[in-house]
Amino acid sequence: MLSSARFIEAPRRLRAFVRAHEASLIVLAALVGTIGGLVVAAMSALVEVLHVLLFNLEMGDRLSSQFRIEPWRALLVPSLGGLLLGFAFLLLVRWRPAREVDPIEANALHGGRMSFRGSVIVALQTVWSSGVGASVGLEAGYTQLSSGLAASLGRGFHLRRADQRVMVGCGAAAAIAGAFGAPLAGAFYAFELVIGGYTPASLTPVGVAAVTGYFVAHAFTVLSFGVGVGPVGDVLGRDLAIASLLGILSALFGIAIMRGVALCETLLVKIRLWPPLRPALGGLGVGALALMSPQVMSSGHGALHFAGFVSIPLAVVATMFVLKAIASVISLGSGFRGGLFFATLFLGALGGHLFAGGFDAIWPGLKLNPNVYAIIGMSALSASVVGGPLTMAFIALESTGNLWLTTAVLVAVIISTQITRELFGYSFATWRLHLRGETIRSAADVGWIRELTVRTMMRQDVSTVNASTPIEEFRKKFPLGSKNQVVVVDGSGRYAGLALVADAHAPDVEPAKGLLGIAHFRDVVLHPGMNIQEAIAVFDAAEAESLAVVDSDGERRPIGVLSEAHAMRRYAEESEQRRREVIGEI
């Protein structure tokens, strides 16, 4: 993370004006939306240029919509591109060892703070990965860079924590709205996945950013809403029930993909393949799959225009489905940068078409519309992997304009999301964080809990007494009413217990046992790095009203005291502060 001193700050009067006027946040959101739209256009153009240069395409052509790629290009470009990316990772670890924070983690743990330089690095890695043909989505780079720039803008204006998190959400909303031509989907992507909830205070800024990002991005391309689809027919009541089954299958397949990526990473680690060679091997695997189906390459954005799927034999669709899934797992598991949003949309569309074809084979009289189930499958699978059921429902609505189809989509995505939560518990983004040791499952702001540590709450004016001090001397030094408790230490200054002054003055105390005879919690202490929840758990387990805080270097030297009452009061104050920020009271 970069310190605030490394950012360009707005003039003090302008900062004060922005903080004092809620409407100023809307102006910043429009600026962020403009930035997000330009980011989408610029990154898309860079990838297109790479495809033209490396795969000998014409400008305007999509790599994933090609029917044939020269075999030597299909094999060499991804593998050599992966090798270069691997060496870049190796150099980057030495130059910048800290892991980059994505928008979800930034809002959950860091109050919306992101590294500008790190966001640029991730965006460039994503552009390169997709540019050399790896089966990864650009949406990870879009949102990373847009949100990173938005976070830098917010820090330049010294925005409050809640407003800073909204700015990060605005960046993501603008990027998704521009990438998919879906402003509503972009806004709800921010609400569901990046901000962690919808509030009246965040509605206008995020909505303005999404609409602005959409118009700016599509100023460089043909203006359209949603992904390209074929004509859809009537959606009947039976389709709602059948969509439920497709939602179940989508959840199971989505879980399999996410676990497959982790399994691929684990296998490459176990065989002890040199890290720079892992993306090269993954690129070679993707290239080999592309010899059979070029649609597996890059994000799949070109192949996602599935209006012609109805004329493709089911055997070909099934082959594309399997190969694309394997290519996505290999690409991400071997170390290429990117996301699964685009890939799961494409896979879901293929899977929905297969589902409709298979259902018609079993029950010919139904004659299910393949385009309808391609839309349902697209949304349900993405809801499982990416999260955000309303985001996927709005993509369907903005793509088709069909409310009845959106109803069927909503049924499928709700079922898919719920099954994924029950059986797996993570989206792909939070699953990756889980594998790194984090415990968050959404972008809900829990970072303040980690920042509220024992060190920030404890009293440092701690009174100590040597364990060898006689009871009578202790009574003279600490008469009743002078202190509640005193920390007992041994001859080396290490913590030995907590002596209550009232216990020392009790008439039935046995002076012969010394201070250690009345010392409490000799094996229970707090450490300064504990957060408020960990501290409260220790208080509950020990049934203690107050505990000593000892240093974390193993010497167990007391450095403070914390009472349960003070800890609970601080927790309640901070919770109320966050609640007021969320609803826009301050």
LUMRO-936124 format. One record per residue: x, y, z of N, C-alpha, C in turn. Coordinates in steps of 0.05 Angstrom, whole numbers, plus 5000, padded with zeros to 4 digits. Layout:
! LUMRO-936124
XYZXYZXYZ/...
//
This chain:
! LUMRO-936124
501749765000500050005000501750255000/500950454985502450704984501450895006/503251045017502451245037501051475023/499451615038497851835026499752055016/502152075027503952275018504852234989/504451994978505351934951503152014931/500852114941498652184923498452484920/497552574897497052854892494552934908/494853134925492553224942491253464929/488653464932487053704923487553934942/487254174934487554404952485654374976/486554484999485154455024482254555022/481854785010479154895008477254714991/478454614969476854434953476154174967/478154074982477553824998475353875018/475554105032473454175052470754205039/470654315015468054355001466854084993/468553904983467653634975466553484999/468053495021467153345045464553455057/464153715053461753845065459253825048/459553765022457253755004456953474991/454753344997454353074987454253074956/453253284944453053294915455753294902/457853374917460553374905461453094899/460452904915461252624911460152524884/457852634875456652564850458452664827/459552904830461353004810463852834808/464952754830467252574830466452304817/464052204823463151954811463051974780/462052204770461952244741464852244729/466652364744469452364735470552074735/469951924756470751644758469551484735/466951534729465651394707467051454680/467851704676469351774652471951614651/473351614673475951474674475551174669/473451054681472850774677472250704648/470650874635470050834607472550844589/474351034595476851064580478650824585/478650724610480250484616479350244600/476750204599475649974583476350004554/476050244543476650284515479650244509/481350354527484250334523485250054525/484349904546485249634550484249454527/481749494519480749334497482349384471/483049634467484549694443487349574444/488649574467491249454470491149154464/489149024475488848734470488348684440/486748844428486148814399488748844383/490349044390492949084376494748844379/494848734403496448494408495448254391/492848224390491748004373492448044344/492248294335492948354306495848284301/497648364319500448324315501348034318/500247904339501247644346499747414331/497247464324495647244311494847314283/495947534272495547604244492547644238/491147784256488347844251487948114238/485548164229484848434219483748594242/484148854240483049034261480048994261/478948974285476048924288475348634292/477148454285476548164288476948084317/475547884326475847774353477247514352/479247474369480747224369478946984374/477147004393475546774401473246724381/472946894361470946834340472146734314/474746664315476046564291475446264288/475246184263474745894257477345734255/479545874251482045734249484345934256/486345834271488745984277491145824267/493045954255495445814246496545644269/497045384265497945214287500445324302/502445414287504845504300504345754318/502545924309501846154326500246064350/498345874347496745784369498545664391/500645524383502345394403504545584414/505845734397508045894406507246154420/505246294411504546554423503746524452/501846344459501146324488503446224505/505046034495507145914511509446114515/510346254494512446454497511446694512/508946764508507746984524507546914553/506946654559506946574587509646574599/511646494583514446494593515346784601/514746974583515347254589513947354614/511347274616509847354640511047234665/511846974663513146844686515646994696/517347064677519747214684519047494695/516947614685516047874695515147844724/513747624730512847574758515347544776/517347404766519747354782521147614789/521447794769522648054773520948224791/518348204788516448364804516548294833/516948034839517047954867519448084881/521648114867524048234879523648534881/522448654861522148944861519749034879/517648884878515148964893513948714906/515048634929514248374941511348364951/510248604958507548604969505448514948/503548364956501348274939499448504934/498548534908496648744902493848684913/492548894921489848874933487748934912/485848744909483648794889481448954902/479449054886477349224897475749094920/475148844918473648704939475148704965/477748624964479348614988479848894999/480249094981480649364989478349475005/475949424996473549525010472949365035/473649115036473048945059474949005082/477549045075479549045096481149315099/481149465077482949705077481449965074/478849965078477450215076477550345049/477750185028477750295001480450394991/482550325005485250414997486450204979/487350304955488650124936491250264926/493050094916495550204905495150274876/495750524869495550604841497550444824/499950434832502050294817501350004815/500449884837499749604836497449554817/495449734816493149694798494049714768/495949884762497049904735498449644728/499949534747501349284741499449064735/497349034752495348824748493948854721/493249104714491949154688493749074665/496249144666498149074644498548774642/498648644665498848344665496448224653/494048334658491548224647491448274617/492248514608492348574580494248374565/496548334577498448154564497447864564/496247774586495247504587493047454566/491247644564489147614543490247654515/492147834513493347894487494847664475/496047494491497547264481495747014478/493147054484491246834479490446674503/491446734527490546574550487546604555/486346394564483446394567482546534593/482946794594482246954618480647194609/479047304628477447534622478847794629/478148004614479348264618477948414641/475648314650474248464670475848514696/477648324703479248354727481048604724/482248634700483948864695482349124693/480049114680478349344678477649454706/476549274723475749364750478149444767/480349294765482649364781483649644776/484049704750485249964744483150194748/480650154741478650354745478250414775/478150204791477750234820480250354832/482650274823485150384833485350674828/484550764804484651054798482551204815/480251074819478151204835479051224864/480451014874481451024901483551244905/485251284885487251494886485951764886/483851794870482352054870481052104897/479851904909478651934935480752004956/483051884955485051954975486152234971/486252324946487052594940485252804952/482652724956480752904968480252844998/481852655009481652585037478752505044/477452345028474752265032474452095058/472152105070471551935092471651635084/471951465103472251175097469851075080/467451145088465051045073465051155044/465751415041465751535014468051414997/470251355010472551234996471750964985/470250805000469350544991467350574968/465650784969463850834947465350904922/467551054924469151124901470250874887/471150684903472150434892469950284877/467550284889465250164876464550304850/464750574850464150724825466050644803/468650604809470550514789469850244777/469050064794468249794785465649804769/463749974778461249994763461650104735/463350314733463850424707465150224688/467050074699468549874683466649654673/465049544690463249324681461049434663/460049674668457949784650459149834623/461549934621462849974595463549724581/464449524596465349274584463049114572/460749114586458548944578456249104565/456549364564454349524553451849504570/452249494597449949444615450249614640/449149854640449450034663448249924688/445849804686444649694710446349464722/447349294705449049074714451549184727/452749394715455049524726454549634754/452349764757451649884783451249664804/449849454797449349244817451749064821/453549054802456148924807457549074830/457549334829458749484850457349444877/454749444877453249414902453649134914/453448934898453548654908456348564914/458248634897460848514899463048694910/462848954905465149124912464549294937/462049394940461349554963460249364985/458949154977457948964997455049015005/453649194991450849254998449949504985/447349534983446149774971445249954994/445850214991444850415010443950664995/442150815006441351064992443651254987/445651245005447951435002449651354978/449651104971451451014948449950994922/447351014922445750964898446451164876/446351424881446751624861449651624850/451651624867454351624856454951374839/454251144848454750904833453150904807/450650984808449050994783450151194763/451051424772452151624754454751514742/456451384758458951274748458451054727/456450884732455850664713454850774686/452950964687451951074662454051224647/455651384662457851534648459851344636/460651134651462550934640461450804615/458950744615457650614592457850794567/457051044570457051224547459951294537/461751324556464551384548465751144533/465450904545466650664532465550624504/462850664501461650614476461650844457/463051064465463551274446465651174426/467150964433469250854415468250614399/465850514405464750284391461750334386/460550134373457650164367456050164394/454250344397452750374421450650144422/450749984443448849764445448549694475/446349574482445949474509446449174510/447949094529448348804534449948664514/450248404519451748224501449948154477/451148074455449548004431448147744434/445547734429443947494431442247464406/441347224402439447164381436647224389/434747194372431947244379430947044399/429447134418428246954439425246954435/424146724439421246694436419846744463/417346644464415846674489416946504511/416946614535417746464559415246384574/414946124577412446014589412945934619/410745874632411045794660412745554665/412745364646414345124648417345194649/418045414635420845494634421945574661/420245674679421145744705422045494720/420445274718421245024731423744904719/423944914692426244794679428744964685/428345234687430645404694431745334722/430045244740430945164766433044934764/432444744747434244514743436844614731/436744794712439144904701440745064721/439445194740440845334761442345144779/441244914785442544714802445144614787/444844544762447144444747449244654744/448444904740450345124738451945164763/450745134786452145164812454244944815/453444694809455344474811457644504793/457144594768459344634749461044874757/459845074767461345314776463245234799/462345084818464044994840466344824829/465744654810467844484798470044654785/469244874771471245044758472945174779/471745284800473345424820475245234834/474345004841476144804853478244704833/477544694808479444614787481744804785/481245064787483445254786485345214810/484245184834485845134857487444874855/486144664844487544404840489844434821/489444584799491544624779493944764792/493444974808495545114822497044924840/495544764855496844574874498544374860/497644264838499144064823501744184812/501744424802504144554792506144604815/505044664839506844704862508044434870/506444224870507443964879509543844861/509343894835511343794817513843964816/513744184832516044364836517144474809/515244544792516044674767516844964774/519045044762520045314767517845514760/517145704779514845884775514746024748/516946124736516746254710515846064688/516245804692515445614671512545534672/511245594695508445514698506545654677/506745914674505046034653505745944625/508345884621509145784594507845514589/507845334609506545074606503545104602/502345294618499445344614498845454587/500445634577500045744550500245534529/502145344532502445124513499944954513/498844904537496344744539494044884526/493745144530491545294517491945284487/494345324478494945314449494145054436/494744834451494044564440491044534438/489544644458486644634457485544804435/486945024429486045204408486245084380/488044884378488144744352485544594346/484144514367481644374363479244574362/479544794378477344994379478545264385/478845434366480045704371478445874391/475845794395474145954413475145944442/476945764449477945754476479845974483/480846114463482946314468481746584477/483346724492482746994502480146974520/478747204522476547214541474047074532/473747044506471246924495469247134488/470047394490468047604485466947594456/468647524437467647504409465847274406/466547044418464846804415462246824431/462147024449459747054466457347144450/457747254426455547334410454347084396/452546954412451846684405449246664390/448646864373446146854358446146614338/448446524330448546304311448846034323/448646014350448945754363446945544354/444545644348442345454341443045294316/444845394299445545254275448045084278/449345084301451744934306450944654317/452044434307451344174318452044154347/450444004362450843984391453543864398/454543684381457143554386459343764386/459143964368461144174366460844354390/458444424398457944594422459144454447/458644194449459644044472462744044473/463944014450466844024448467944304457/466644514447467444784455467144824485/464944724496464344754524466544624541/467244374535469244234551471944364548/472744424523475444544518475744814531/473644984530473745244542474045224572/472545044584472745004613475644924621/476744734607479444644612481444874608/481145024586482945244580482845454602/480545514612480245724633481645624659/481245374666482445264690485545264687/486545184664489345174660490545454660/489245644647490345914645490646044673/488446034688488546164715490246004734/490045734732491645564750494645584746/495445644721498345654715499545934720/497846134726498946384733498246624715/496746584694495946814678494046984694/494147244689492447434703489847484688/487647494703485047544691482847444708/480447444698478147354713476547144699/474347064711472646854699469946964690/469547224692466947334685466247274656/467847374637467347324609467247024603/469046874615469146584609466646444618/465646514642463246374651460746464636/460746704626458446784609458446614584/460746574572460946414548460346124554/461546014575461045734583458145694590/456945884604454145854611452345854587/453046024567451446034542451645764527/454045654526454445394513452945174529/453245184555451844984572448845004570/447745254569444845284566443845164540/445445204518444645094493444744794494/446744674506446944384509444644284526/443944424547441744344565439144334549/438644544533436144544518436044314498/438344264484438544044465438143774479/439343734502439043484516436243444526/434943664536432243634545430343564523/430843684499429043614476429443324467/431843224471432342944463430842754482/430642834507429242664527426142704525/425342954520422543034519422043204494/421843074471421843214446419543414443/417343374456415043544453415343824464/417243864481417544134494418644344474/420544264457421744444438422744704451/424644664469425744894484427345074465/427145334470428645524454431545534463/433445464446436345464454437345734463/436345954450437246214458436346294486/433946214492432846274519434646134540/435245884536436845734556439745814555/440645914533443446024532443646264550/441546434550441546674568441346584597/439546394602439246294630441746164640/442945994623445445864631447746054635/447946254617449946454619449846594646/447446674654447046824679447446654704/446446404703446546224726449446144732/450946074712453745984716455446224726/455046454715456546694724455746764752/453246734759452346794787453746604807/454146354799455546174816458446244820/459846304799462746354800463346634808/462046834797462647114802461147214827/458747104832457047214852455247424840/453647554855451947774845449547684829/447547554841445247464825443747694811/443447924824442048144810443648254787/446348254790448048344768447448174743/447347914747446947734724444147754713/442147804730439447844721439248094704/440648304712440548554697442048534670/444148374669445448324644443448194624/441948004634439947874617437848074609/436948234627434748434620435748634600/438248734604439248944586440048824558/440548564558441248434532438748364516/436548304529434248204515431848394516/431648544538429248714542426748554548/427148294554424848114559424548064589/422348174600421948154629421347864638/419747714621419147444628421647274628/423447314609425947164608427647244632/427547494640429047584663428047444689/425347404690424247254712425346974714/425446834691426646564691429546574699/430946774689433846804696434046844726/432347014738432547074766432046814783/430246644774429846394788432346224787/433646204764436046044761438346154777/438746424776441046534790440746524820/438246544830437846524859438546244868/437546044853438145764861441145704858/442345794837445145754832446845884855/446146124862447646264883447346134910/444846054916444345934942445745664945/445645504924447045244925450045274928/451145474913454045524915454745614944/453145784956453645864983453545635003/451545454999451245235017453445025014/454244964990456144744985459044844984/459445094978462145194974462745434991/460945634991461245855009462746094999/463746084974465446304964464646364935/465246604926465446664898468346614890/468946644864471646594855473646784868/472847044870474647244881475147184911/473147134926473547084955474846804960/474346614941475746354943478746394941/479546564922482446614919483546744944/482046924956482947044981483146845003/481146655004481146445024483646275022/484446204997486846044993489346185003/489346455003491646605013491546645043/489446555056489246575085487346775096/485946935078483947125087481346975093/479747105110477146985118474747125108/475047345093472747495083471247335062/468647385061466947255041465347455025/465847715029464547925014466148175018/465248395005466548645008465448815031/463748695047462748835071465148935088/464849175098467149305112467649175139/469649005140470548895165473348985172/474549155155477249245161477449405186/475349555193475449715217475649535242/474649295240474949105263477849035267/479248985245482048925247483749165256/482849405249484249635257483849705286/481549615297480949665326482349445342/484849485348486549285361486749335391/487749135405488249165434490149395440/492149425423494049645427492749915427/490749955409489450215408487450265431/486650055445484650075466485750055494/488049935498489149875525490050125540/490050105566491250315583494250235587/495950425582498750375584499950435611/498450585628499450655654498950425674/500350205668499949955684501649965709/500449885731501849855756502749565760/505249525767506349255770507449225799/507648975807508748905833510148645830/512348615844513848365843512448145858/512547905847511047675858512047605886/514547685893515647625919514847825941/513348035934512548235953510548105973/511048145999509148036019506448166017/504448026026501648126025501448386041/502748396065502448636082503648876068/505948846055507149066041505449146017/504148956004502349015982500049185991/498949116015496649256026497349546031/499849596042500649866048501050026022/502149896002502750035977500250095961/498249905963495749935947493349905966/492650115981490350095999487750075983/485649995996483049965983482150235971/481250215946480350455932482550585915/485050505919487150625903487350515874/486850255872486950115846484949885847/484149795824482449555822484149305821/486249315804487949085801490849175795/492648995801495549055796496748815782/498448865763499748655748502048545764/502148285768504248155783506348055763/508948115769511148025751513147865768/514647695754516747545768519347715769/521447585779523947725782525147835756/524347715734525347805708523548005694/521348085707519548275696517448145678/517247875678515247735661512547725676/510447715660507747705671507347455688/506147485712505647255729502747235738/501147435732498347425740497247705745/494747705752493347965757492147945786/493148125803492248125831490248335836/487848255847485748455853486348565881/486248835883486848965909484848875930/482348845922480248755942480948485953/482048305936482748035946484948045967/486948225962489148255981488248356008/486048516008485048636034482848466046/482248246034480048066045480947956071/479147926091479947826117480847536117/479847376097480547086098482947026080/484447226071486747176054488947046071/490446866059492646736073495346866064/496447036081498947176073501246986066/501246746077503446566072503646486043/501446486029501446406001502546625982/502846865993503947085977502047175955/503147355938501447475917500647265896/502347065892501546865872499146715881/498646705907496246565917493646705910/493746965905491347115898491347205869/493447135854493647225826491647075808/490347215792488447105773489547105744/488446935727489046935698492046925693/493346745706496246725703497046625675/495246475662495846365636494046495614/492546695621490846825601491647125598/492447195575493347475569492247555542/492447815537491947925511494548015498/494548025471496848115456496048365441/497948555437497248815425496148795397/496848585382495948565355493148445352/491948345374489248225372487248445364/485248365347483148555341480948525362/478948705360476848715380475348455383/474748325361473248075363474947855377/477447845371479247645384479447705414/479647955421479848025449477247955464/474948015452472447955465472147655469/473047495449472947205452474647105475/476947235480478647155503477347235529/476047465530474647545554472347345560/470847265540468647085544469646805554/471846705541472846445549473946445577/475246665585476446675612474546775633/472146875624470246995643471547215659/473047385645474647595658473447865653/473748045673472848325669475148495660/477648405665479948565657482248365653/483948425634486248255628488748425622/491048305628493548445622494248405592/495648595582496648585554499648545556/500748345543503648295543504748325515/507348375514508648415488508548155472/509048185446508847945428511547825420/513647905435516347805428517047545443/515147435458515647195473516647235501/517247485509518247535536515947565557/513547595547511147625565511447855584/512548075575512748315592510248475590/509048555612506448705611506848985600/505149065581505249335570502649485573/500649365584498049505588495949325600/493649445604491349305615488849385599/487149195593484649255579482249135594/480149295598477749185611475749105590/474148905596472048815578470049035572/469349185593467349405590468349615570/470849685572471949885553471949775525/472749525522472849395495470049385483/468049315498465349295488464249575481/464949775497464050045491465250145465/467850095461469150185437468050045412/467449785415466249635394463549745386/461949815406459249925401459450195388/461350365397461750625385462550605355/464450435349465350395322463050285304/461550095315459349975299457250185293/456650355312454750575307455850775287/458350825288459651005269459350905240/459950645237459650525210456750515200/454950465219452150465211451250735201/452150945215451351215207452651295180/455051195175456351255150454851115127/454050865132452650715111450050845102/448550955121445951065114446151365107/448651465108449051745100448351955120/448351885146447752085166449952285171/452452205164454752385168456352395142/
//
